[in-house]
Every structure is written in structure tokens, then in C-alpha cells.
Amino acid sequence: MPKKKKLHIKKDDLVLVLSGKDRGRQGVVLEIYPKKERAVVEGVHFIKRHLRPNQMGQGGIVEREGTIHISNLKKIDR
């Protein structure tokens, strides 16, 4: 059985993005995916999702936060 890795950040931590297109930006961690070693950070790394219209008639292109690898994040003291 593989060992469970200890992550250095948790939900609701304030983090700094160390690399990528959003380098230098700060945000609060919204979600953590420990098995994939990825996190969703508020206001950082937006992606576009193309949604099929539903019965309410809503669809189109929606922007939301994508995941970032945890190695690209640094915890900041508040």
C-alpha cells in the first residue's frame, strides 16, 4: 500500500504562486486533491469550460478556477 504524502498546504491557507502564468499572485486555497497533488486557488489560473445548454437555457463558455500543482504554491503567513 502506498504511503500517504503529507501536504504543506491546507484548505483556507493563503498561498503565493511560484511559477506559471500567474506567478506572484496570491489567493486562498478553495479545494485540495491530495492524490493528484493539486489545489484550486481563488482568483488564480482561470480556465474556460464550454457548457451544453440545459433545460433552463443556460450554457455557453464559463470561466472558473483550474487546479495548480502543489509544488508551485508557497504558504504565506497572514
PDB file with one MODEL, atoms N, CA, C and O in Angstrom:
MODEL        1
ATOM      1  N   MET A   1       0.843  -1.180   0.000  1.00  0.00           N
ATOM      2  CA  MET A   1       0.000   0.000   0.000  1.00  0.00           C
ATOM      3  C   MET A   1       0.892   1.248   0.000  1.00  0.00           C
ATOM      4  O   MET A   1       1.799   1.354   0.826  1.00  0.00           O
ATOM      5  N   PRO A   2       0.642   2.207  -0.931  1.00  0.00           N
ATOM      6  CA  PRO A   2       1.493   3.390  -0.991  1.00  0.00           C
ATOM      7  C   PRO A   2       1.340   4.275   0.236  1.00  0.00           C
ATOM      8  O   PRO A   2       0.274   4.350   0.847  1.00  0.00           O
ATOM      9  N   LYS A   3       2.445   4.947   0.580  1.00  0.00           N
ATOM     10  CA  LYS A   3       2.430   5.850   1.723  1.00  0.00           C
ATOM     11  C   LYS A   3       1.633   7.102   1.394  1.00  0.00           C
ATOM     12  O   LYS A   3       1.693   7.609   0.274  1.00  0.00           O
ATOM     13  N   LYS A   4       0.887   7.598   2.375  1.00  0.00           N
ATOM     14  CA  LYS A   4       0.129   8.826   2.182  1.00  0.00           C
ATOM     15  C   LYS A   4       1.069  10.006   2.375  1.00  0.00           C
ATOM     16  O   LYS A   4       1.752  10.098   3.395  1.00  0.00           O
ATOM     17  N   LYS A   5       1.107  10.920   1.386  1.00  0.00           N
ATOM     18  CA  LYS A   5       2.009  12.056   1.454  1.00  0.00           C
ATOM     19  C   LYS A   5       1.418  13.157   2.316  1.00  0.00           C
ATOM     20  O   LYS A   5       0.212  13.402   2.290  1.00  0.00           O
ATOM     21  N   LYS A   6       2.267  13.809   3.070  1.00  0.00           N
ATOM     22  CA  LYS A   6       1.865  14.935   3.907  1.00  0.00           C
ATOM     23  C   LYS A   6       2.012  16.199   3.074  1.00  0.00           C
ATOM     24  O   LYS A   6       3.099  16.497   2.580  1.00  0.00           O
ATOM     25  N   LEU A   7       0.922  16.943   2.917  1.00  0.00           N
ATOM     26  CA  LEU A   7       0.945  18.162   2.117  1.00  0.00           C
ATOM     27  C   LEU A   7       1.247  19.361   2.994  1.00  0.00           C
ATOM     28  O   LEU A   7       0.850  19.398   4.158  1.00  0.00           O
ATOM     29  N   HIS A   8       1.951  20.346   2.441  1.00  0.00           N
ATOM     30  CA  HIS A   8       2.348  21.513   3.226  1.00  0.00           C
ATOM     31  C   HIS A   8       1.295  22.623   3.222  1.00  0.00           C
ATOM     32  O   HIS A   8       1.447  23.619   3.929  1.00  0.00           O
ATOM     33  N   ILE A   9       0.235  22.461   2.437  1.00  0.00           N
ATOM     34  CA  ILE A   9      -0.845  23.452   2.464  1.00  0.00           C
ATOM     35  C   ILE A   9      -2.171  22.765   2.724  1.00  0.00           C
ATOM     36  O   ILE A   9      -2.332  21.573   2.462  1.00  0.00           O
ATOM     37  N   LYS A  10      -3.119  23.532   3.243  1.00  0.00           N
ATOM     38  CA  LYS A  10      -4.451  23.020   3.558  1.00  0.00           C
ATOM     39  C   LYS A  10      -5.491  23.976   3.012  1.00  0.00           C
ATOM     40  O   LYS A  10      -5.162  25.064   2.539  1.00  0.00           O
ATOM     41  N   LYS A  11      -6.736  23.569   3.078  1.00  0.00           N
ATOM     42  CA  LYS A  11      -7.837  24.420   2.668  1.00  0.00           C
ATOM     43  C   LYS A  11      -7.854  25.691   3.537  1.00  0.00           C
ATOM     44  O   LYS A  11      -7.561  25.632   4.732  1.00  0.00           O
ATOM     45  N   ASP A  12      -8.193  26.818   2.939  1.00  0.00           N
ATOM     46  CA  ASP A  12      -8.280  28.138   3.586  1.00  0.00           C
ATOM     47  C   ASP A  12      -6.920  28.753   3.912  1.00  0.00           C
ATOM     48  O   ASP A  12      -6.877  29.771   4.602  1.00  0.00           O
ATOM     49  N   ASP A  13      -5.804  28.178   3.445  1.00  0.00           N
ATOM     50  CA  ASP A  13      -4.490  28.799   3.606  1.00  0.00           C
ATOM     51  C   ASP A  13      -4.312  29.887   2.553  1.00  0.00           C
ATOM     52  O   ASP A  13      -4.842  29.778   1.447  1.00  0.00           O
ATOM     53  N   LEU A  14      -3.570  30.933   2.895  1.00  0.00           N
ATOM     54  CA  LEU A  14      -3.185  31.961   1.937  1.00  0.00           C
ATOM     55  C   LEU A  14      -1.889  31.509   1.287  1.00  0.00           C
ATOM     56  O   LEU A  14      -0.916  31.215   1.982  1.00  0.00           O
ATOM     57  N   VAL A  15      -1.865  31.450  -0.058  1.00  0.00           N
ATOM     58  CA  VAL A  15      -0.693  30.947  -0.767  1.00  0.00           C
ATOM     59  C   VAL A  15      -0.228  31.934  -1.834  1.00  0.00           C
ATOM     60  O   VAL A  15      -0.980  32.800  -2.282  1.00  0.00           O
ATOM     61  N   LEU A  16       1.035  31.775  -2.224  1.00  0.00           N
ATOM     62  CA  LEU A  16       1.660  32.549  -3.289  1.00  0.00           C
ATOM     63  C   LEU A  16       2.012  31.585  -4.409  1.00  0.00           C
ATOM     64  O   LEU A  16       2.555  30.509  -4.159  1.00  0.00           O
ATOM     65  N   VAL A  17       1.701  31.967  -5.653  1.00  0.00           N
ATOM     66  CA  VAL A  17       2.028  31.133  -6.805  1.00  0.00           C
ATOM     67  C   VAL A  17       3.472  31.406  -7.203  1.00  0.00           C
ATOM     68  O   VAL A  17       3.843  32.554  -7.447  1.00  0.00           O
ATOM     69  N   LEU A  18       4.292  30.351  -7.272  1.00  0.00           N
ATOM     70  CA  LEU A  18       5.724  30.487  -7.523  1.00  0.00           C
ATOM     71  C   LEU A  18       6.094  30.421  -8.999  1.00  0.00           C
ATOM     72  O   LEU A  18       7.106  30.997  -9.398  1.00  0.00           O
ATOM     73  N   SER A  19       5.304  29.737  -9.820  1.00  0.00           N
ATOM     74  CA  SER A  19       5.667  29.619 -11.229  1.00  0.00           C
ATOM     75  C   SER A  19       4.417  29.515 -12.090  1.00  0.00           C
ATOM     76  O   SER A  19       3.323  29.244 -11.596  1.00  0.00           O
ATOM     77  N   GLY A  20       4.601  29.733 -13.371  1.00  0.00           N
ATOM     78  CA  GLY A  20       3.492  29.681 -14.317  1.00  0.00           C
ATOM     79  C   GLY A  20       3.014  31.068 -14.693  1.00  0.00           C
ATOM     80  O   GLY A  20       3.622  32.068 -14.311  1.00  0.00           O
ATOM     81  N   LYS A  21       1.925  31.127 -15.442  1.00  0.00           N
ATOM     82  CA  LYS A  21       1.433  32.412 -15.936  1.00  0.00           C
ATOM     83  C   LYS A  21       0.910  33.319 -14.823  1.00  0.00           C
ATOM     84  O   LYS A  21       0.814  34.531 -15.011  1.00  0.00           O
ATOM     85  N   ASP A  22       0.577  32.752 -13.681  1.00  0.00           N
ATOM     86  CA  ASP A  22       0.056  33.530 -12.555  1.00  0.00           C
ATOM     87  C   ASP A  22       1.101  33.733 -11.456  1.00  0.00           C
ATOM     88  O   ASP A  22       0.743  33.948 -10.298  1.00  0.00           O
ATOM     89  N   ARG A  23       2.392  33.666 -11.805  1.00  0.00           N
ATOM     90  CA  ARG A  23       3.472  33.809 -10.826  1.00  0.00           C
ATOM     91  C   ARG A  23       3.352  35.134 -10.086  1.00  0.00           C
ATOM     92  O   ARG A  23       3.141  36.180 -10.700  1.00  0.00           O
ATOM     93  N   GLY A  24       3.489  35.082  -8.756  1.00  0.00           N
ATOM     94  CA  GLY A  24       3.444  36.287  -7.940  1.00  0.00           C
ATOM     95  C   GLY A  24       2.061  36.617  -7.408  1.00  0.00           C
ATOM     96  O   GLY A  24       1.930  37.498  -6.558  1.00  0.00           O
ATOM     97  N   ARG A  25       1.027  35.939  -7.883  1.00  0.00           N
ATOM     98  CA  ARG A  25      -0.326  36.218  -7.409  1.00  0.00           C
ATOM     99  C   ARG A  25      -0.602  35.438  -6.125  1.00  0.00           C
ATOM    100  O   ARG A  25      -0.040  34.368  -5.895  1.00  0.00           O
ATOM    101  N   GLN A  26      -1.481  36.000  -5.299  1.00  0.00           N
ATOM    102  CA  GLN A  26      -1.850  35.369  -4.032  1.00  0.00           C
ATOM    103  C   GLN A  26      -3.324  35.013  -4.060  1.00  0.00           C
ATOM    104  O   GLN A  26      -4.113  35.628  -4.777  1.00  0.00           O
ATOM    105  N   GLY A  27      -3.685  34.013  -3.272  1.00  0.00           N
ATOM    106  CA  GLY A  27      -5.076  33.615  -3.168  1.00  0.00           C
ATOM    107  C   GLY A  27      -5.268  32.629  -2.037  1.00  0.00           C
ATOM    108  O   GLY A  27      -4.307  32.139  -1.443  1.00  0.00           O
ATOM    109  N   VAL A  28      -6.524  32.349  -1.752  1.00  0.00           N
ATOM    110  CA  VAL A  28      -6.898  31.410  -0.695  1.00  0.00           C
ATOM    111  C   VAL A  28      -7.210  30.061  -1.337  1.00  0.00           C
ATOM    112  O   VAL A  28      -7.866  30.005  -2.377  1.00  0.00           O
ATOM    113  N   VAL A  29      -6.749  28.987  -0.728  1.00  0.00           N
ATOM    114  CA  VAL A  29      -6.984  27.638  -1.242  1.00  0.00           C
ATOM    115  C   VAL A  29      -8.440  27.267  -1.008  1.00  0.00           C
ATOM    116  O   VAL A  29      -8.926  27.297   0.123  1.00  0.00           O
ATOM    117  N   LEU A  30      -9.139  26.914  -2.098  1.00  0.00           N
ATOM    118  CA  LEU A  30     -10.546  26.527  -2.016  1.00  0.00           C
ATOM    119  C   LEU A  30     -10.722  25.019  -1.869  1.00  0.00           C
ATOM    120  O   LEU A  30     -11.571  24.559  -1.106  1.00  0.00           O
ATOM    121  N   GLU A  31      -9.916  24.253  -2.601  1.00  0.00           N
ATOM    122  CA  GLU A  31     -10.010  22.793  -2.567  1.00  0.00           C
ATOM    123  C   GLU A  31      -8.617  22.193  -2.698  1.00  0.00           C
ATOM    124  O   GLU A  31      -7.710  22.802  -3.265  1.00  0.00           O
ATOM    125  N   ILE A  32      -8.466  20.973  -2.157  1.00  0.00           N
ATOM    126  CA  ILE A  32      -7.206  20.222  -2.256  1.00  0.00           C
ATOM    127  C   ILE A  32      -7.520  18.834  -2.802  1.00  0.00           C
ATOM    128  O   ILE A  32      -8.497  18.206  -2.392  1.00  0.00           O
ATOM    129  N   TYR A  33      -6.692  18.359  -3.725  1.00  0.00           N
ATOM    130  CA  TYR A  33      -6.801  16.998  -4.246  1.00  0.00           C
ATOM    131  C   TYR A  33      -5.492  16.280  -3.917  1.00  0.00           C
ATOM    132  O   TYR A  33      -4.559  16.310  -4.719  1.00  0.00           O
ATOM    133  N   PRO A  34      -5.409  15.629  -2.740  1.00  0.00           N
ATOM    134  CA  PRO A  34      -4.142  15.041  -2.275  1.00  0.00           C
ATOM    135  C   PRO A  34      -3.595  13.941  -3.184  1.00  0.00           C
ATOM    136  O   PRO A  34      -2.379  13.853  -3.357  1.00  0.00           O
ATOM    137  N   LYS A  35      -4.439  13.110  -3.764  1.00  0.00           N
ATOM    138  CA  LYS A  35      -3.943  12.019  -4.608  1.00  0.00           C
ATOM    139  C   LYS A  35      -3.282  12.553  -5.869  1.00  0.00           C
ATOM    140  O   LYS A  35      -2.313  11.972  -6.358  1.00  0.00           O
ATOM    141  N   LYS A  36      -3.799  13.654  -6.394  1.00  0.00           N
ATOM    142  CA  LYS A  36      -3.227  14.252  -7.599  1.00  0.00           C
ATOM    143  C   LYS A  36      -2.193  15.322  -7.269  1.00  0.00           C
ATOM    144  O   LYS A  36      -1.512  15.825  -8.163  1.00  0.00           O
ATOM    145  N   GLU A  37      -2.071  15.673  -5.986  1.00  0.00           N
ATOM    146  CA  GLU A  37      -1.173  16.729  -5.501  1.00  0.00           C
ATOM    147  C   GLU A  37      -1.459  18.057  -6.198  1.00  0.00           C
ATOM    148  O   GLU A  37      -0.544  18.734  -6.666  1.00  0.00           O
ATOM    149  N   ARG A  38      -2.742  18.423  -6.260  1.00  0.00           N
ATOM    150  CA  ARG A  38      -3.160  19.659  -6.907  1.00  0.00           C
ATOM    151  C   ARG A  38      -4.117  20.418  -5.994  1.00  0.00           C
ATOM    152  O   ARG A  38      -4.723  19.841  -5.092  1.00  0.00           O
ATOM    153  N   ALA A  39      -4.244  21.734  -6.245  1.00  0.00           N
ATOM    154  CA  ALA A  39      -5.108  22.581  -5.430  1.00  0.00           C
ATOM    155  C   ALA A  39      -5.814  23.595  -6.325  1.00  0.00           C
ATOM    156  O   ALA A  39      -5.315  23.955  -7.391  1.00  0.00           O
ATOM    157  N   VAL A  40      -6.987  24.049  -5.873  1.00  0.00           N
ATOM    158  CA  VAL A  40      -7.722  25.122  -6.535  1.00  0.00           C
ATOM    159  C   VAL A  40      -7.545  26.362  -5.671  1.00  0.00           C
ATOM    160  O   VAL A  40      -7.854  26.342  -4.479  1.00  0.00           O
ATOM    161  N   VAL A  41      -7.045  27.449  -6.275  1.00  0.00           N
ATOM    162  CA  VAL A  41      -6.771  28.689  -5.552  1.00  0.00           C
ATOM    163  C   VAL A  41      -7.701  29.775  -6.084  1.00  0.00           C
ATOM    164  O   VAL A  41      -7.859  29.930  -7.295  1.00  0.00           O
ATOM    165  N   GLU A  42      -8.311  30.522  -5.174  1.00  0.00           N
ATOM    166  CA  GLU A  42      -9.271  31.554  -5.531  1.00  0.00           C
ATOM    167  C   GLU A  42      -8.603  32.662  -6.363  1.00  0.00           C
ATOM    168  O   GLU A  42      -7.596  33.238  -5.952  1.00  0.00           O
ATOM    169  N   GLY A  43      -9.178  32.944  -7.529  1.00  0.00           N
ATOM    170  CA  GLY A  43      -8.710  34.033  -8.371  1.00  0.00           C
ATOM    171  C   GLY A  43      -7.444  33.764  -9.167  1.00  0.00           C
ATOM    172  O   GLY A  43      -6.862  34.694  -9.726  1.00  0.00           O
ATOM    173  N   VAL A  44      -7.005  32.506  -9.229  1.00  0.00           N
ATOM    174  CA  VAL A  44      -5.757  32.166  -9.917  1.00  0.00           C
ATOM    175  C   VAL A  44      -6.020  31.036 -10.908  1.00  0.00           C
ATOM    176  O   VAL A  44      -6.815  30.138 -10.628  1.00  0.00           O
ATOM    177  N   HIS A  45      -5.353  31.075 -12.069  1.00  0.00           N
ATOM    178  CA  HIS A  45      -5.401  30.034 -13.097  1.00  0.00           C
ATOM    179  C   HIS A  45      -6.832  29.780 -13.588  1.00  0.00           C
ATOM    180  O   HIS A  45      -7.410  28.723 -13.334  1.00  0.00           O
ATOM    181  N   PHE A  46      -7.384  30.758 -14.287  1.00  0.00           N
ATOM    182  CA  PHE A  46      -8.730  30.603 -14.830  1.00  0.00           C
ATOM    183  C   PHE A  46      -8.698  29.764 -16.102  1.00  0.00           C
ATOM    184  O   PHE A  46      -7.813  29.913 -16.944  1.00  0.00           O
ATOM    185  N   ILE A  47      -9.690  28.873 -16.220  1.00  0.00           N
ATOM    186  CA  ILE A  47      -9.858  28.062 -17.418  1.00  0.00           C
ATOM    187  C   ILE A  47     -11.262  28.307 -17.955  1.00  0.00           C
ATOM    188  O   ILE A  47     -12.142  28.759 -17.222  1.00  0.00           O
ATOM    189  N   LYS A  48     -11.467  28.012 -19.222  1.00  0.00           N
ATOM    190  CA  LYS A  48     -12.776  28.189 -19.842  1.00  0.00           C
ATOM    191  C   LYS A  48     -13.405  26.824 -20.075  1.00  0.00           C
ATOM    192  O   LYS A  48     -12.784  25.935 -20.655  1.00  0.00           O
ATOM    193  N   ARG A  49     -14.649  26.666 -19.616  1.00  0.00           N
ATOM    194  CA  ARG A  49     -15.404  25.437 -19.805  1.00  0.00           C
ATOM    195  C   ARG A  49     -16.550  25.724 -20.767  1.00  0.00           C
ATOM    196  O   ARG A  49     -17.278  26.701 -20.591  1.00  0.00           O
ATOM    197  N   HIS A  50     -16.714  24.884 -21.777  1.00  0.00           N
ATOM    198  CA  HIS A  50     -17.807  25.025 -22.725  1.00  0.00           C
ATOM    199  C   HIS A  50     -18.950  24.133 -22.247  1.00  0.00           C
ATOM    200  O   HIS A  50     -18.828  22.909 -22.227  1.00  0.00           O
ATOM    201  N   LEU A  51     -20.047  24.752 -21.867  1.00  0.00           N
ATOM    202  CA  LEU A  51     -21.172  24.015 -21.297  1.00  0.00           C
ATOM    203  C   LEU A  51     -22.313  23.907 -22.299  1.00  0.00           C
ATOM    204  O   LEU A  51     -22.654  24.873 -22.982  1.00  0.00           O
ATOM    205  N   ARG A  52     -22.889  22.731 -22.372  1.00  0.00           N
ATOM    206  CA  ARG A  52     -24.048  22.481 -23.212  1.00  0.00           C
ATOM    207  C   ARG A  52     -25.271  23.125 -22.553  1.00  0.00           C
ATOM    208  O   ARG A  52     -25.401  23.057 -21.331  1.00  0.00           O
ATOM    209  N   PRO A  53     -26.163  23.740 -23.316  1.00  0.00           N
ATOM    210  CA  PRO A  53     -27.355  24.341 -22.708  1.00  0.00           C
ATOM    211  C   PRO A  53     -28.224  23.287 -22.009  1.00  0.00           C
ATOM    212  O   PRO A  53     -28.399  22.178 -22.514  1.00  0.00           O
ATOM    213  N   ASN A  54     -28.761  23.650 -20.847  1.00  0.00           N
ATOM    214  CA  ASN A  54     -29.647  22.745 -20.120  1.00  0.00           C
ATOM    215  C   ASN A  54     -31.100  23.184 -20.346  1.00  0.00           C
ATOM    216  O   ASN A  54     -31.355  24.049 -21.185  1.00  0.00           O
ATOM    217  N   GLN A  55     -32.036  22.611 -19.623  1.00  0.00           N
ATOM    218  CA  GLN A  55     -33.453  22.929 -19.812  1.00  0.00           C
ATOM    219  C   GLN A  55     -33.767  24.378 -19.468  1.00  0.00           C
ATOM    220  O   GLN A  55     -34.732  24.939 -19.987  1.00  0.00           O
ATOM    221  N   MET A  56     -32.980  24.981 -18.614  1.00  0.00           N
ATOM    222  CA  MET A  56     -33.193  26.378 -18.250  1.00  0.00           C
ATOM    223  C   MET A  56     -32.686  27.313 -19.358  1.00  0.00           C
ATOM    224  O   MET A  56     -32.934  28.518 -19.318  1.00  0.00           O
ATOM    225  N   GLY A  57     -31.978  26.756 -20.342  1.00  0.00           N
ATOM    226  CA  GLY A  57     -31.475  27.550 -21.445  1.00  0.00           C
ATOM    227  C   GLY A  57     -30.088  28.118 -21.202  1.00  0.00           C
ATOM    228  O   GLY A  57     -29.567  28.853 -22.041  1.00  0.00           O
ATOM    229  N   GLN A  58     -29.477  27.787 -20.056  1.00  0.00           N
ATOM    230  CA  GLN A  58     -28.165  28.324 -19.749  1.00  0.00           C
ATOM    231  C   GLN A  58     -27.085  27.409 -20.311  1.00  0.00           C
ATOM    232  O   GLN A  58     -27.153  26.187 -20.179  1.00  0.00           O
ATOM    233  N   GLY A  59     -26.117  28.006 -20.921  1.00  0.00           N
ATOM    234  CA  GLY A  59     -24.991  27.272 -21.483  1.00  0.00           C
ATOM    235  C   GLY A  59     -23.955  28.281 -21.915  1.00  0.00           C
ATOM    236  O   GLY A  59     -23.990  29.432 -21.481  1.00  0.00           O
ATOM    237  N   GLY A  60     -23.040  27.871 -22.758  1.00  0.00           N
ATOM    238  CA  GLY A  60     -22.038  28.790 -23.268  1.00  0.00           C
ATOM    239  C   GLY A  60     -20.686  28.548 -22.643  1.00  0.00           C
ATOM    240  O   GLY A  60     -20.387  27.445 -22.185  1.00  0.00           O
ATOM    241  N   ILE A  61     -19.858  29.598 -22.626  1.00  0.00           N
ATOM    242  CA  ILE A  61     -18.494  29.494 -22.128  1.00  0.00           C
ATOM    243  C   ILE A  61     -18.422  30.112 -20.737  1.00  0.00           C
ATOM    244  O   ILE A  61     -18.771  31.278 -20.552  1.00  0.00           O
ATOM    245  N   VAL A  62     -17.971  29.331 -19.762  1.00  0.00           N
ATOM    246  CA  VAL A  62     -17.905  29.760 -18.368  1.00  0.00           C
ATOM    247  C   VAL A  62     -16.447  29.735 -17.921  1.00  0.00           C
ATOM    248  O   VAL A  62     -15.741  28.758 -18.172  1.00  0.00           O
ATOM    249  N   GLU A  63     -15.991  30.799 -17.263  1.00  0.00           N
ATOM    250  CA  GLU A  63     -14.639  30.819 -16.707  1.00  0.00           C
ATOM    251  C   GLU A  63     -14.689  30.437 -15.238  1.00  0.00           C
ATOM    252  O   GLU A  63     -15.571  30.877 -14.500  1.00  0.00           O
ATOM    253  N   ARG A  64     -13.730  29.610 -14.819  1.00  0.00           N
ATOM    254  CA  ARG A  64     -13.617  29.231 -13.408  1.00  0.00           C
ATOM    255  C   ARG A  64     -12.167  28.889 -13.104  1.00  0.00           C
ATOM    256  O   ARG A  64     -11.341  28.783 -14.010  1.00  0.00           O
ATOM    257  N   GLU A  65     -11.865  28.717 -11.821  1.00  0.00           N
ATOM    258  CA  GLU A  65     -10.503  28.399 -11.423  1.00  0.00           C
ATOM    259  C   GLU A  65     -10.148  26.963 -11.775  1.00  0.00           C
ATOM    260  O   GLU A  65     -10.956  26.051 -11.600  1.00  0.00           O
ATOM    261  N   GLY A  66      -8.941  26.772 -12.271  1.00  0.00           N
ATOM    262  CA  GLY A  66      -8.427  25.440 -12.541  1.00  0.00           C
ATOM    263  C   GLY A  66      -7.506  25.005 -11.411  1.00  0.00           C
ATOM    264  O   GLY A  66      -7.302  25.741 -10.446  1.00  0.00           O
ATOM    265  N   THR A  67      -6.954  23.809 -11.536  1.00  0.00           N
ATOM    266  CA  THR A  67      -6.061  23.304 -10.488  1.00  0.00           C
ATOM    267  C   THR A  67      -4.612  23.692 -10.776  1.00  0.00           C
ATOM    268  O   THR A  67      -4.220  23.890 -11.926  1.00  0.00           O
ATOM    269  N   ILE A  68      -3.835  23.795  -9.710  1.00  0.00           N
ATOM    270  CA  ILE A  68      -2.414  24.107  -9.788  1.00  0.00           C
ATOM    271  C   ILE A  68      -1.674  23.037  -8.993  1.00  0.00           C
ATOM    272  O   ILE A  68      -2.147  22.607  -7.942  1.00  0.00           O
ATOM    273  N   HIS A  69      -0.524  22.610  -9.486  1.00  0.00           N
ATOM    274  CA  HIS A  69       0.254  21.614  -8.748  1.00  0.00           C
ATOM    275  C   HIS A  69       0.772  22.240  -7.453  1.00  0.00           C
ATOM    276  O   HIS A  69       1.177  23.403  -7.433  1.00  0.00           O
ATOM    277  N   ILE A  70       0.754  21.465  -6.385  1.00  0.00           N
ATOM    278  CA  ILE A  70       1.111  21.968  -5.057  1.00  0.00           C
ATOM    279  C   ILE A  70       2.569  22.423  -4.985  1.00  0.00           C
ATOM    280  O   ILE A  70       2.905  23.283  -4.171  1.00  0.00           O
ATOM    281  N   SER A  71       3.435  21.861  -5.823  1.00  0.00           N
ATOM    282  CA  SER A  71       4.842  22.273  -5.803  1.00  0.00           C
ATOM    283  C   SER A  71       5.017  23.715  -6.288  1.00  0.00           C
ATOM    284  O   SER A  71       6.063  24.319  -6.049  1.00  0.00           O
ATOM    285  N   ASN A  72       4.020  24.268  -6.956  1.00  0.00           N
ATOM    286  CA  ASN A  72       4.086  25.641  -7.447  1.00  0.00           C
ATOM    287  C   ASN A  72       3.476  26.639  -6.465  1.00  0.00           C
ATOM    288  O   ASN A  72       3.329  27.816  -6.795  1.00  0.00           O
ATOM    289  N   LEU A  73       3.123  26.188  -5.271  1.00  0.00           N
ATOM    290  CA  LEU A  73       2.487  27.049  -4.266  1.00  0.00           C
ATOM    291  C   LEU A  73       3.366  27.154  -3.016  1.00  0.00           C
ATOM    292  O   LEU A  73       4.047  26.203  -2.632  1.00  0.00           O
ATOM    293  N   LYS A  74       3.329  28.335  -2.394  1.00  0.00           N
ATOM    294  CA  LYS A  74       4.059  28.558  -1.143  1.00  0.00           C
ATOM    295  C   LYS A  74       3.097  29.173  -0.139  1.00  0.00           C
ATOM    296  O   LYS A  74       2.413  30.150  -0.444  1.00  0.00           O
ATOM    297  N   LYS A  75       3.046  28.602   1.050  1.00  0.00           N
ATOM    298  CA  LYS A  75       2.162  29.099   2.104  1.00  0.00           C
ATOM    299  C   LYS A  75       2.687  30.427   2.629  1.00  0.00           C
ATOM    300  O   LYS A  75       3.892  30.598   2.810  1.00  0.00           O
ATOM    301  N   ILE A  76       1.760  31.387   2.876  1.00  0.00           N
ATOM    302  CA  ILE A  76       2.115  32.707   3.381  1.00  0.00           C
ATOM    303  C   ILE A  76       1.412  32.905   4.718  1.00  0.00           C
ATOM    304  O   ILE A  76       0.257  32.515   4.890  1.00  0.00           O
ATOM    305  N   ASP A  77       2.135  33.527   5.678  1.00  0.00           N
ATOM    306  CA  ASP A  77       1.513  33.854   6.960  1.00  0.00           C
ATOM    307  C   ASP A  77       0.596  35.047   6.777  1.00  0.00           C
ATOM    308  O   ASP A  77       0.904  35.965   6.016  1.00  0.00           O
ATOM    309  N   ARG A  78      -0.525  35.035   7.472  1.00  0.00           N
ATOM    310  CA  ARG A  78      -1.486  36.130   7.356  1.00  0.00           C
ATOM    311  C   ARG A  78      -1.145  37.223   8.288  1.00  0.00           C
ATOM    312  O   ARG A  78      -1.844  38.235   8.333  1.00  0.00           O
TER     313      ARG A  78
ENDMDL
END
